[in-house]
C-alpha cells in the first residue's frame, strides 16, 4: 500500500476509534450512571460530569484538529 494512503487510513481509523471511545465513556457516565440528568436539584455529580464533558470535548477536538492539520505526502 502507498505510504500516503496508509497514513490517511490510519488517521481515519484513529479519528473514528477515539471518537467512539469518547462517546462510550461519556454516554456511560451520563446515562447509565444518571449524571447527565438533573432531577430535583443540581448535584456535585452533575457538575463534575459536565465539567469532565467540556474538558474532554475540548481535548478531543484539539487532538483531532492537530492530527488533521499535518499534511499527508501522497507523492512517495
Secondary structure, DSSP 4 states (H G I P E B T S, - for coil): --HHHHHHHHHHHHHHHHHHHHHHHHHIIIIIT--S--SSS--HHHHHHHHHHHHHHHHHHHHHHHHHHS------
